[in-house]
Amino acid sequence: MINNVFGQSIVNIFLDKIFLNLELSNVDVSSYELDHICYRVSSIENYIIIKKYLYDKSELLSENIVSWRKIATYKLFEPIKYKNREINLIEIPAPKIWSNYEDWFEHVEFVIDISFEEFINKYQKLNYWLDSLNKKINPELKLLFWDCSVKFHHYNLEYVINNFE
């Protein structure tokens, strides 16, 4: 089961959906680093299973409590390849007690080189979630689609882990 979850064709299905949503929204991310991909789990048991699976396929960069649950970030020994991109990091959040997640990919994050205000002005009339703009460490802008989300921030996750934790 787990090998199928992180198999290239499964990851491509999710990334195809992400990039189609961005294209349909006329959001150009071609010059932005695709920093990491997030895989949500439905239970603590599945969180532990995914961590065990990733043990010999990656380096654990960080596991910290964020918003009342653990989030583990791994640097893959072999990056996820998607078209002309390589994604080196995968984020695995444990489920929050009150949340009901499916085991599946949830979002990707891009590093942008313009302000959030410029980004919003450039891509108006989109479904933004602005609650994380005031985070102390690596604020982010979230773009919501009906079946996934895309986040934008100014520093890649590995840099944040190495410099702010």
TAKAZI-V371279 format. One record per pair of residues at least 12 apart in sequence whose C-alpha atoms are under 10 Angstrom apart, sorted by the first residue. I is the first residue (numbers start at 0). GAP is how many residues later the second one is. If there is no record, write none. Layout:
I | GAP
I | GAP
This chain:
1 | 44
1 | 47
1 | 48
1 | 51
1 | 52
2 | 50
4 | 34
4 | 45
4 | 98
4 | 99
4 | 100
5 | 33
5 | 44
5 | 47
5 | 48
5 | 74
5 | 98
5 | 99
6 | 73
7 | 72
7 | 73
7 | 74
8 | 73
9 | 94
9 | 95
10 | 26
10 | 69
10 | 70
10 | 71
10 | 93
10 | 94
11 | 68
11 | 69
11 | 70
11 | 71
12 | 92
13 | 23
13 | 90
13 | 91
13 | 92
13 | 93
13 | 94
13 | 133
13 | 134
14 | 22
14 | 67
14 | 68
14 | 90
14 | 92
14 | 93
14 | 133
15 | 66
15 | 67
16 | 128
16 | 130
16 | 131
17 | 88
17 | 89
17 | 90
17 | 127
17 | 129
17 | 130
17 | 131
17 | 132
18 | 131
20 | 123
20 | 124
20 | 125
20 | 126
20 | 127
20 | 128
20 | 129
21 | 121
21 | 123
21 | 127
21 | 128
24 | 98
24 | 99
24 | 100
24 | 101
24 | 102
24 | 120
25 | 97
25 | 100
26 | 92
26 | 95
26 | 96
26 | 97
26 | 99
27 | 95
28 | 81
28 | 82
28 | 83
29 | 54
29 | 55
30 | 79
30 | 80
30 | 81
30 | 82
31 | 77
31 | 78
31 | 79
31 | 80
31 | 81
31 | 120
32 | 52
32 | 53
32 | 54
32 | 76
32 | 77
32 | 78
32 | 79
32 | 80
32 | 119
32 | 122
32 | 123
33 | 51
33 | 52
33 | 53
33 | 54
33 | 55
33 | 74
33 | 75
33 | 76
33 | 77
33 | 78
33 | 117
33 | 118
33 | 122
34 | 51
34 | 52
34 | 53
34 | 54
34 | 55
34 | 73
34 | 74
34 | 75
34 | 76
34 | 116
34 | 117
34 | 118
34 | 120
34 | 121
34 | 122
34 | 123
35 | 37
35 | 38
35 | 39
35 | 44
35 | 50
35 | 51
35 | 52
35 | 53
35 | 54
35 | 55
35 | 71
35 | 72
35 | 73
35 | 74
35 | 75
35 | 115
35 | 120
35 | 121
35 | 122
36 | 36
36 | 43
36 | 50
36 | 51
36 | 52
36 | 53
36 | 54
36 | 55
36 | 68
36 | 69
36 | 70
36 | 71
36 | 72
36 | 73
36 | 113
37 | 35
37 | 51
37 | 52
37 | 53
37 | 54
37 | 55
37 | 66
37 | 67
37 | 68
37 | 69
37 | 70
37 | 71
38 | 51
38 | 52
38 | 53
38 | 54
38 | 55
38 | 63
38 | 64
38 | 65
38 | 66
38 | 67
38 | 68
38 | 69
39 | 31
39 | 51
39 | 52
39 | 53
39 | 54
39 | 55
39 | 61
39 | 62
39 | 63
39 | 64
39 | 65
39 | 66
39 | 67
40 | 51
40 | 52
40 | 53
40 | 54
40 | 55
40 | 59
40 | 60
40 | 61
40 | 62
40 | 63
40 | 64
40 | 65
41 | 51
41 | 52
41 | 53
41 | 54
41 | 57
41 | 58
41 | 59
41 | 60
41 | 61
41 | 62
42 | 51
42 | 52
42 | 53
42 | 54
42 | 56
42 | 57
42 | 58
42 | 59
42 | 60
43 | 25
43 | 26
43 | 49
43 | 50
43 | 51
43 | 52
43 | 53
44 | 49
45 | 48
45 | 49
45 | 57
46 | 23
46 | 24
46 | 25
46 | 45
46 | 46
46 | 47
46 | 48
46 | 56
47 | 46
49 | 42
50 | 21
50 | 22
50 | 23
50 | 41
53 | 20
53 | 21
53 | 22
53 | 23
53 | 36
54 | 19
54 | 21
55 | 20
55 | 21
56 | 17
56 | 18
56 | 19
56 | 20
56 | 21
56 | 22
57 | 15
57 | 16
57 | 17
57 | 18
57 | 19
57 | 20
57 | 21
57 | 30
57 | 31
57 | 32
58 | 14
58 | 15
58 | 16
58 | 17
58 | 18
58 | 30
59 | 12
59 | 13
59 | 14
59 | 15
59 | 16
59 | 29
59 | 30
60 | 12
60 | 13
60 | 14
60 | 28
60 | 30
60 | 96
60 | 97
60 | 100
60 | 101
61 | 12
61 | 13
61 | 29
61 | 96
61 | 99
61 | 100
61 | 103
62 | 28
62 | 29
62 | 30
62 | 98
63 | 29
63 | 101
64 | 28
64 | 29
65 | 27
65 | 28
66 | 29
67 | 26
67 | 27
67 | 28
67 | 29
68 | 24
68 | 25
68 | 26
68 | 27
68 | 28
69 | 22
69 | 23
69 | 24
69 | 25
69 | 26
70 | 20
70 | 21
70 | 22
70 | 23
70 | 24
71 | 18
71 | 19
71 | 20
71 | 21
71 | 22
72 | 16
72 | 17
72 | 18
72 | 19
72 | 20
72 | 84
72 | 85
72 | 88
73 | 14
73 | 15
73 | 16
73 | 17
73 | 18
73 | 84
74 | 12
74 | 13
74 | 14
74 | 15
74 | 16
74 | 83
75 | 12
75 | 13
75 | 14
76 | 12
86 | 21
87 | 70
88 | 67
88 | 68
88 | 69
89 | 15
89 | 18
89 | 67
90 | 14
90 | 16
90 | 17
90 | 66
91 | 13
104 | 43
104 | 44
105 | 41
105 | 42
105 | 43
105 | 44
106 | 35
106 | 36
106 | 37
106 | 40
106 | 41
106 | 42
106 | 43
106 | 44
107 | 40
107 | 41
107 | 42
107 | 43
107 | 44
108 | 31
108 | 32
108 | 33
108 | 40
108 | 41
108 | 42
108 | 43
108 | 44
108 | 47
108 | 48
109 | 30
109 | 31
109 | 40
109 | 41
109 | 42
109 | 43
109 | 44
109 | 45
109 | 46
109 | 47
110 | 29
110 | 40
110 | 41
110 | 42
110 | 43
110 | 44
110 | 45
110 | 46
111 | 28
111 | 39
111 | 40
111 | 41
111 | 42
111 | 43
111 | 44
112 | 39
112 | 40
112 | 41
112 | 42
113 | 39
113 | 40
114 | 38
114 | 39
115 | 14
115 | 17
115 | 23
115 | 24
115 | 25
115 | 36
115 | 37
115 | 38
116 | 24
118 | 22
118 | 33
119 | 21
125 | 17
125 | 18
125 | 19
126 | 15
126 | 16
126 | 17
126 | 18
126 | 19
126 | 22
127 | 13
127 | 14
127 | 15
127 | 16
127 | 17
127 | 21
127 | 22
127 | 23
128 | 12
128 | 13
128 | 14
128 | 15
128 | 20
128 | 22
129 | 12
129 | 13
131 | 19
131 | 21
132 | 20
136 | 18
136 | 23
136 | 27
136 | 28
137 | 14
137 | 15
137 | 16
137 | 17
137 | 18
137 | 19
137 | 22
137 | 26
138 | 12
138 | 13
138 | 14
138 | 15
138 | 16
139 | 12
139 | 13
139 | 14
139 | 15
140 | 12
140 | 13
